[in-house]
Amino acid sequence: IRAHGVLVQPGKSREPLPSIFTSMQYIEGGHPSAQQIGKYMKARGWLEHTDQSETQDYVQKESRQIIRDAPPGTWIKQRGTAELMPVDISLEQF
């Protein structure tokens, strides 16, 4: 992954909201199903998380982290290995 920079914008409560801009090499493959992502995440200690956001999210309570906005379109199922790779998700600490 190549990091291009950080953009910091003011948030609703005037707290800065940083965004990290990155790029990565093209990965050949297609998108996995939501069920495949759920199974993959569960095997790694993440559970589905539901709240008022209308996104596919996962939580890992031990590390106090939430992965937000992780629907099939933000994953690649790599051709040849079938490994799942996230390409555009948000990770938050709580």
N, C-alpha and C positions, 0 to 999 in steps of 0.2 A: 504494500500500500504506500502511496506517495502522499504526503501531507503538503497541501498548497498554502494553507494559512488559516487564520482564525478571524471571524467576524464577530464583533460584540455589539449587540443592539440593546437599547433600553427595554425592559420588560414592563408589564402592567403596573407593578409597584415600584418602578424605577430601578429595580435590581437588574444588573447586566445579564443578558442572555447570550452566552457564547455559542457559536456554531463552528465546527471544524470542517474545512473543505479538503476532501481527499479524492484520489482516483486510484484505480487498480487495473491490473491486466484483465483482458477479456477472458471469461470462463465459458467454455462451450458446454451447452446443456439446455435444460428447460426448467420450468418451475415445478416444484413438488406440490402435492396436495396439502391442504390444511391438516389432514390426519397424519401425513408423513412428518410434517413439521412438529406436531404435538408429540408423536412418538419419539422423535429425535431429541426434542427438548426434555421430555420426561426422563429419558435415559441419561441425561446430563444433570439431573437434579432440579430442573425448572418445571413449574406447574402453571397451568393456564390461569390467567388472572382476569377477572371481570370487574369493571367499575363503570363510571358514567362515560368514559371515552368509548367510542364505537369502533375500537381497533382490536386486532388480535394481539394480546399481550401475554407475557410470561413473568412469573415472579420466582425468585430464589430467596426465601426468608433468611437463611443462614448468612448469606453475603449482603443482605439488605439491598437487593438490586431488582429493578423491573426493566424488562425489555419491552418497549412500546412499538406499536405499529409494525408488526412482523407478519403480515399476510403472505400468501404464496408468491405474490409479485415482487417481494423483496428478498427472495431466496433463489438460488440456482442449485439444481440437482445436477452435479457435474457428470457429463457424458463419460462413460468408461468406468468410473469408480462409484457412481451413484451417491457420492458424499454430498451432504447438504451444506451450503455456504450462504450465510447472510450477506447481503450487499448494501442494504440501506435500512438500518434499524436504529432505534434510539435506546440508549442504556442510561437509566437513572438510579441514583443512590437514594434510599429513603431512611 
